[in-house]
């Protein structure tokens, strides 16, 4: 905060306004003195001792007053300096009028009271009190001179003292008033700036909200429209202001709501190709002048409902899976004991193989469900995915007999990426198993490739799993990552869903790409990896590559 005897810079505009009215009052004073100096009425009001000198003084004062009016809003001179010059001129002219007239002390003293107060409003505390003291000394000096040289026309000394005290009191009170005005102005500007900043923040938040927001007036003219609402309305031209011209269904729904009718459509499509929205209406005033319309994308509610359903289903499935594993293990163990029987008919042995196969299938389903319910948080680290892909293929071929199927890894150079190795291993296992199971032409062995293509500079690293099978129809490809969606009677529909969820947990993207000429490609785009390389400079600093 500024010291009490100084004004802050933000008060320049109010000071200039005060200076302007101060200069107008000075013109009024000059006009009154001109009436006294040049009109026959002046001789009736005062005794003019030196008329020529008084007239010259008044002419100069009037011209100077008019010039100061012009300078108050045109000149670049600071308002305080202009006020000081004008107040000094007022005191000089007042002294000249007192010297050239007789009996004018009371009127001049009253006229100067306003000048002293106005000067104290604009000037600093010391300057205001200084000019007030000078006016008091002027009045007291004139009174003492009249007592000395013209005692018959001299006014009481007490009157001069009262005027002097009044000048000083007026200067103090006006300075205090000016300080409060400046502080109030500063507080108002600060609050105004805060409100402006808050308004900008609110506007930015509303603009970036995913919920569409419209504000319309009583005649259904659009006043505010955020980006989400603009997209849901089909991106209309800014020239279209009438809601009926932009979205007739929404216009009718608002009319029904204003009439208090309950048959408002729950969902509607406002533009071709736009998603369905759920409109909600709120009145912003009691006079029905402004209305707030929320346009909620119905897909958000669908996604939330799906998330809740999947979460509930995952917990339920996990609890059921726990109960299934124990009897399933007992059945599997019993089958193994029966298979060790020396004398067993071939038909019974075939039945035991079926039981064993179905137990393995059920165990796989339980493992998928438990993996969906107990997914651990990712712990990404920098990996050489080329080396990772080759090691994965070697381990998979060692633990899974492929017979005539072919599984190979292709990588051209070392490629660094960020991922959790456990999650990435699980994703590749799911993709490779699907490719070996479904990515084969009838009667032919499967040919599956795990490749790491060479990415151009600046492009994110990729990891692809390709097969040369029949491919996936476009209608099916749109839903393959949906949980529990499967076209096989032996599948659970959870494998690709779990793979996609694991990729998203590692800030990766998993997508299906058809291969020209037949086949499928599941592409994983990973974040680029980081490594610390030793610098060759003498300092031996570590650089991030």
C-alpha positions in Angstrom: 0.0 0.0 0.0 1.1 3.6 -0.7 1.9 6.0 2.2 -1.1 8.0 3.5 0.2 11.3 2.1 0.6 9.9 -1.4 -2.0 8.9 -4.0 -1.7 5.8 -6.1 -1.4 5.9 -9.8 -4.8 4.4 -10.5 -6.5 7.6 -9.2 -5.3 9.6 -12.3 -8.6 9.5 -14.0 -10.7 10.7 -11.0 -8.1 13.4 -10.4 -8.5 14.7 -14.0 -12.2 14.7 -13.6 -12.0 16.7 -10.3 -9.5 19.1 -12.0 -11.9 19.7 -14.8 -14.7 20.8 -12.5 -12.2 22.9 -10.5 -11.2 24.8 -13.7 -14.9 25.3 -14.5 -15.3 26.9 -11.1 -12.3 29.1 -11.7 -14.0 30.4 -14.9 -17.1 31.2 -12.9 -14.9 33.2 -10.4 -13.2 35.0 -13.3 -16.6 35.9 -14.7 -17.8 37.3 -11.4 -14.7 39.4 -11.1 -15.2 40.6 -14.7 -18.7 41.6 -13.8 -17.4 43.6 -10.8 -14.5 45.2 -12.8 -16.3 46.1 -16.1 -20.0 46.6 -15.0 -21.5 49.6 -13.4 -22.8 47.3 -10.7 -19.3 46.8 -9.5 -19.2 50.3 -8.0 -22.4 49.5 -6.1 -20.8 46.3 -4.7 -17.3 47.4 -3.9 -15.1 50.4 -3.7 -12.6 50.0 -6.5 -9.3 51.8 -5.8 -7.5 51.1 -9.0 -10.0 50.2 -11.7 -7.5 49.9 -14.6 -5.2 47.5 -12.7 -8.2 45.5 -11.5 -9.5 45.2 -15.1 -6.1 44.1 -16.4 -5.9 41.5 -13.6 -9.3 40.2 -14.3 -8.7 39.9 -18.1 -5.5 37.9 -17.5 -7.3 35.7 -14.9 -10.2 35.0 -17.3 -7.8 34.1 -20.1 -5.8 31.9 -17.8 -8.9 30.2 -16.5 -10.1 29.3 -20.0 -6.7 28.0 -20.9 -6.7 25.8 -17.8 -10.1 24.4 -18.8 -8.7 23.3 -22.1 -5.5 22.0 -20.5 -7.5 19.9 -18.0 -8.5 17.4 -20.6 -6.0 18.1 -23.4 -2.7 18.7 -21.8 -0.2 15.9 -20.8 0.7 17.9 -17.7 -0.1 15.8 -14.6 -3.4 16.9 -12.8 -1.6 17.6 -9.6 0.8 20.1 -11.3 -2.1 21.8 -13.1 -4.0 22.0 -9.8 -1.0 23.5 -8.0 -0.5 26.1 -10.8 -4.1 27.0 -10.8 -4.4 27.3 -7.0 -1.3 29.5 -6.9 -2.8 31.7 -9.6 -6.0 31.9 -7.6 -4.2 33.2 -4.5 -2.2 35.8 -6.5 -5.4 37.1 -8.1 -7.2 37.1 -4.7 -4.3 39.2 -3.3 -4.5 41.5 -6.3 -8.3 42.0 -5.9 -7.9 42.7 -2.2 -5.2 45.2 -2.9 -7.2 47.1 -5.6 -10.6 47.1 -3.9 -12.0 47.9 -0.5 -14.7 45.9 1.4 -14.2 42.7 -0.7 -12.4 40.7 1.9 -15.5 38.6 3.0 -16.5 37.8 -0.6 -13.0 36.9 -1.7 -12.4 34.8 1.4 -15.6 32.8 0.7 -14.6 32.3 -3.0 -11.2 31.0 -2.0 -12.8 28.4 0.4 -13.9 26.3 -2.6 -10.5 26.6 -4.2 -8.7 25.5 -1.1 -11.0 22.5 -0.7 -10.7 21.5 -4.4 -6.9 21.8 -4.2 -6.8 19.5 -1.1 -8.8 16.9 -3.0 -6.2 16.7 -5.8 -2.9 17.7 -4.2 -0.9 15.7 -1.7 -1.4 16.3 2.0 1.5 18.7 2.5 0.8 20.7 -0.6 -2.9 21.0 0.3 -2.1 22.2 3.8 0.5 24.6 2.4 -1.9 26.3 0.1 -4.5 26.5 2.9 -1.9 28.1 5.1 -1.0 30.6 2.3 -4.7 31.5 1.9 -5.1 31.9 5.7 -2.0 34.2 5.8 -3.4 36.2 2.9 -6.6 36.8 4.7 -4.9 37.7 8.0 -2.3 39.9 6.2 -5.0 41.8 4.4 -6.9 42.3 7.6 -3.8 43.6 9.5 -3.0 46.0 6.6 -6.5 47.4 6.6 -6.3 47.9 10.4 -3.1 49.7 10.0 -3.8 51.9 7.0 -7.6 52.1 6.8 -9.0 51.3 10.3 -12.5 52.7 9.4 -13.1 50.0 6.7 -11.2 47.2 8.4 -13.3 44.1 9.2 -13.1 42.4 12.6 -9.9 40.3 13.1 -11.9 37.4 14.5 -13.6 37.0 11.1 -10.2 36.6 9.4 -9.1 34.1 12.1 -12.3 32.1 11.5 -11.7 32.1 7.7 -8.1 30.9 8.4 -9.2 28.1 10.6 -11.9 27.2 8.1 -9.3 26.9 5.3 -7.1 24.6 7.3 -10.0 22.4 8.5 -11.4 22.3 4.9 -8.0 21.2 3.6 -7.7 18.4 6.2 -11.3 17.1 5.7 -11.0 17.2 1.9 -7.6 15.4 2.0 -9.2 12.7 4.2 -12.1 12.4 1.8 -9.8 12.2 -1.2 -7.8 9.4 0.5 -11.0 7.4 1.2 -12.1 8.0 -2.4 -8.8 6.8 -3.7 -8.8 3.7 -1.5 -12.4 3.0 -2.6 -11.4 3.4 -6.2 -8.5 1.1 -5.8 -10.6 -1.5 -4.1 -13.3 -1.2 -6.8 -10.7 -1.6 -9.5 -9.2 -4.6 -7.7 -12.6 -6.2 -7.3 -13.4 -5.4 -10.9 -10.1 -7.0 -12.1 -10.9 -10.1 -10.0 -14.4 -10.2 -11.4 -13.0 -9.9 -14.9 -10.5 -12.7 -14.3 -13.2 -14.8 -12.8 -15.5 -14.1 -15.8 -12.7 -15.2 -18.2 -12.1 -18.4 -16.2 -15.8 -19.1 -16.1 -16.1 -18.5 -19.8 -13.1 -20.8 -20.5 -14.5 -23.5 -18.3 -17.9 -23.3 -19.9 -16.3 -23.3 -23.4 -14.3 -26.4 -22.6 -17.0 -28.4 -20.9 -18.1 -31.7 -22.5 -21.7 -30.8 -21.7 -23.3 -28.6 -24.2 -24.5 -25.3 -22.8 -26.9 -22.8 -24.4 -28.3 -19.5 -23.1 -31.3 -18.2 -24.9 -33.6 -15.2 -24.3 -37.3 -15.0 -24.1 -37.6 -14.9 -27.9 -35.4 -18.0 -28.2 -32.4 -16.1 -29.6 -29.1 -17.8 -28.7 -26.9 -15.6 -26.5 -24.2 -18.1 -25.4 -23.1 -21.3 -27.0 -20.1 -23.3 -25.9 -18.0 -25.6 -28.2 -19.7 -28.8 -27.1 -23.2 -27.4 -27.9 -22.0 -26.0 -31.2 -20.8 -29.5 -32.2 -24.0 -31.2 -31.0 -26.1 -28.6 -33.0 -24.2 -29.5 -36.2 -21.8 -26.5 -36.2 -24.2 -23.9 -37.3 -23.2 -20.5 -38.8 -22.7 -17.7 -36.3 -25.3 -15.7 -38.3 -28.0 -18.0 -37.2 -29.3 -16.7 -33.9 -32.8 -18.1 -33.7 -33.1 -21.4 -31.9 -35.9 -22.4 -34.2 -33.6 -21.9 -37.2 -30.8 -23.9 -35.6 -32.7 -26.8 -34.0 -36.5 -26.9 -34.4 -36.9 -29.9 -32.1 -35.0 -28.2 -29.3 -37.1 -25.0 -29.8 -40.3 -27.0 -29.5 -39.0 -28.8 -26.4 -38.2 -25.5 -24.7 -41.7 -24.2 -25.6 -43.3 -27.3 -24.0 -41.2 -26.9 -20.9 -42.1 -23.2 -20.6 -45.8 -24.1 -20.9 -45.4 -26.6 -18.0 -46.2 -29.7 -20.2 -44.6 -33.0 -19.3 -44.4 -34.5 -22.8 -40.9 -33.3 -23.5 -38.9 -35.8 -25.5 -36.2 -37.5 -23.4 -33.6 -37.8 -26.2 -33.3 -36.1 -29.6 -30.9 -35.7 -32.5 -30.2 -32.0 -33.3 -28.2 -32.4 -36.5 -27.5 -35.1 -39.1 -24.6 -37.3 -37.9 -24.7 -35.8 -34.4 -25.2 -38.1 -31.4 -28.4 -38.1 -29.4 -28.7 -35.5 -26.6 -30.7 -35.3 -23.4 -31.9 -31.6 -23.0 -32.4 -30.0 -19.6 -33.8 -26.5 -19.1 -33.3 -24.0 -16.3 -34.8 -20.5 -16.0 -32.2 -17.8 -15.1 -34.7 -15.1 -14.2 -38.2 -14.8 -12.8 -39.3 -12.7 -15.8 -38.7 -15.5 -18.3 -36.0 -13.5 -20.1 -33.1 -15.9 -20.0 -33.0 -19.7 -20.1 -30.1 -22.1 -19.7 -30.2 -25.3 -21.8 -27.9 -28.3 -20.9 -27.3 -30.7 -23.8 -26.0 -34.0 -22.4 -24.5 -36.4 -24.8 -26.4 -39.7 -24.3 -23.1 -41.6 -25.1 -21.7 -40.4 -21.8 -24.5 -42.0 -19.8 -24.2 -45.1 -21.9 -20.4 -45.3 -21.2 -21.0 -44.7 -17.5 -23.7 -47.4 -17.4 -21.4 -49.8 -19.2 -18.5 -49.0 -16.8 -20.8 -49.7 -13.8 -22.1 -52.8 -15.4 -18.7 -54.1 -16.2 -17.4 -53.3 -12.7 -20.3 -55.0 -11.1 -20.0 -57.9 -13.4 -16.3 -58.2 -12.8 -16.7 -58.4 -9.0 -19.5 -60.9 -9.4 -17.6 -63.0 -11.9 -14.5 -63.0 -9.7 -16.5 -64.3 -6.7 -18.1 -67.0 -8.8 -14.7 -67.9 -10.4 -13.3 -68.5 -6.9 -16.1 -70.9 -6.2 -15.6 -72.7 -9.5 -11.9 -73.2 -9.2 -12.0 -75.7 -6.3 -14.5 -78.2 -7.8 -12.9 -77.7 -11.2 -9.5 -78.7 -9.8 -11.1 -81.7 -8.1 -12.7 -82.8 -11.4 -9.4 -82.4 -13.3 -7.5 -84.3 -10.7 -10.0 -87.1 -10.8 -9.8 -87.3 -14.6 -6.0 -87.6 -14.3 -6.4 -90.5 -11.8 -8.9 -92.3 -14.1 -6.5 -91.9 -17.1 -3.9 -93.9 -15.2 -6.2 -96.9 -14.9 -4.6 -99.8 -16.8 -7.9 -101.4 -18.1 -10.0 -98.6 -19.5 -12.3 -98.9 -22.6 -11.5 -96.7 -25.5 -14.9 -95.0 -25.3 -14.4 -94.1 -21.7 -10.9 -92.8 -22.4 -12.4 -90.6 -25.1 -14.9 -89.3 -22.6 -12.1 -88.5 -20.2 -10.3 -86.6 -22.9 -13.4 -84.5 -23.5 -13.7 -83.8 -19.7 -10.1 -82.9 -19.5 -10.3 -80.5 -22.5 -13.4 -78.8 -21.1 -11.8 -78.4 -17.7 -8.9 -76.7 -19.3 -11.3 -74.4 -21.2 -13.1 -73.6 -18.0 -9.9 -72.9 -16.2 -8.9 -70.5 -19.0 -12.2 -68.7 -18.6 -11.7 -68.4 -14.9 -8.2 -67.1 -15.4 -9.5 -64.4 -17.8 -12.2 -63.3 -15.4 -9.7 -63.2 -12.5 -7.3 -61.2 -14.7 -10.1 -58.7 -15.5 -11.1 -58.3 -11.8 -7.5 -58.2 -10.4 -5.7 -56.1 -12.9 -2.6 -54.7 -11.3 -1.5 -51.1 -11.8 1.1 -50.7 -14.5 4.7 -50.0 -13.7 6.2 -48.9 -17.1 9.9 -49.0 -17.8 12.1 -48.5 -20.8 12.2 -51.6 -23.0 13.9 -52.5 -26.2 10.8 -53.9 -27.8 12.8 -55.5 -30.7 14.7 -57.6 -28.2 11.5 -58.1 -26.1 9.6 -59.4 -29.2 12.4 -61.9 -30.1 12.6 -63.2 -26.5 8.8 -63.5 -26.3 8.7 -65.6 -29.5 11.4 -67.9 -28.2 9.7 -68.4 -24.9 6.3 -69.0 -26.5 7.7 -71.6 -28.9 9.5 -73.3 -26.1 6.4 -73.6 -23.9 3.7 -74.1 -26.6 4.2 -76.9 -29.1 3.3 -75.4 -32.5 3.7 -78.5 -34.7 3.2 -77.2 -38.2 2.3 -73.6 -37.3 4.9 -70.8 -37.8 5.6 -68.1 -35.2 8.4 -65.7 -36.0 9.8 -62.3 -34.8 11.0 -59.6 -37.2 12.8 -56.5 -36.1 15.2 -54.3 -38.0 16.9 -52.3 -35.3 16.8 -51.5 -31.6 13.7 -49.6 -30.6 13.0 -48.1 -27.2 9.5 -47.8 -25.7 7.9 -47.3 -22.3 5.7 -50.2 -21.1 5.1 -52.6 -18.2 6.9 -55.8 -19.4 4.4 -58.1 -17.6 1.4 -56.3 -19.2 3.1 -56.2 -22.6 3.8 -60.0 -22.3 0.2 -60.7 -21.4 -1.1 -58.6 -24.3 1.2 -60.4 -26.8 0.2 -63.8 -25.4 -3.5 -62.9 -26.0 -2.9 -61.6 -29.5 -0.6 -64.5 -30.6 -3.0 -67.1 -29.2 -5.9 -65.5 -31.1 -3.8 -65.4 -34.3 -2.7 -69.0 -34.0 -6.3 -70.1 -33.3 -8.3 -68.0 -35.8 -5.7 -66.6 -38.2 -5.3 -69.5 -40.5 -6.8 -70.5 -43.8 -8.8 -73.8 -43.7 -6.5 -76.8 -43.9 -3.3 -74.7 -43.7 -0.9 -74.0 -40.9 -1.0 -70.6 -39.2 1.7 -68.1 -40.0 2.0 -65.5 -37.3 4.6 -62.7 -37.2 5.5 -60.4 -34.3 7.2 -57.4 -35.9 8.8 -54.1 -34.8 8.8 -51.9 -37.9 11.4 -49.2 -38.3 9.7 -45.9 -37.4 10.7 -42.6 -38.9 12.3 -40.0 -36.6 9.8 -38.5 -34.2 7.2 -41.3 -34.8 6.1 -43.5 -31.8 7.3 -47.1 -31.8 5.0 -49.9 -33.0 4.6 -53.5 -32.2 2.5 -55.6 -34.6 1.1 -59.1 -34.5 0.2 -60.3 -38.1 -1.4 -63.4 -39.5 -2.2 -64.6 -43.0 -5.7 -65.9 -42.2 -9.0 -64.8 -43.6 -9.1 -61.5 -41.8 -12.0 -60.1 -39.8 -15.2 -58.7 -41.4 -15.7 -55.0 -40.9 -19.0 -55.5 -39.0 -17.2 -57.8 -36.6 -14.1 -55.6 -36.4 -16.0 -52.8 -34.9 -17.0 -54.9 -31.8 -14.0 -57.2 -31.2 -12.8 -55.1 -28.2 -16.2 -55.2 -26.6 -16.3 -57.4 -23.5 -18.0 -60.7 -23.8 -18.4 -60.3 -27.5 -17.2 -63.4 -29.4 -18.0 -65.2 -32.7 -16.5 -68.5 -31.4 -18.4 -71.0 -29.4 -15.2 -71.7 -27.4 -14.3 -68.1 -26.6 -15.2 -65.9 -23.7 -15.0 -62.5 -25.5 -12.7 -61.2 -22.8 -9.2 -61.7 -24.3 -9.1 -58.7 -26.7 -11.0 -56.5 -24.1 -8.3 -57.3 -21.5 -5.5 -56.6 -24.0 -7.0 -53.2 -24.8 -7.4 -52.3 -21.2 -3.8 -53.3 -20.4 -2.6 -51.2 -23.3 -4.6 -48.1 -22.1 -3.2 -48.6 -18.6 0.3 -48.2 -20.2 -0.7 -45.2 -22.3 -0.6 -47.4 -25.4 -3.2 -47.9 -28.1 -4.3 -51.2 -29.5 -6.1 -51.2 -32.9 -7.1 -53.7 -35.6 -5.7 -53.1 -39.1 -6.8 -55.2 -42.1 -4.0 -56.5 -44.2 -4.2 -56.1 -48.0 -4.4 -59.5 -49.7 -5.8 -61.2 -46.6 -4.9 -61.4 -43.0 -5.1 -59.4 -39.8 -2.8 -57.0 -38.0 -3.2 -55.9 -34.4 -1.1 -52.8 -33.9 0.2 -51.6 -30.5 1.5 -48.0 -30.5 3.7 -47.3 -27.5 5.1 -44.2 -25.8 8.8 -43.6 -26.8 11.4 -44.8 -24.3 14.2 -42.9 -22.6 17.7 -43.7 -21.9 20.7 -42.0 -20.3 23.8 -41.9 -22.5 27.3 -41.0 -21.3 28.6 -37.8 -22.8 32.0 -37.8 -24.4 32.8 -34.3 -23.0 35.4 -34.0 -20.2 32.7 -33.2 -17.7 31.1 -36.6 -18.3 27.6 -35.3 -17.9 24.6 -37.6 -18.6 22.3 -36.6 -21.4 18.7 -37.7 -22.0 18.2 -39.4 -25.3 
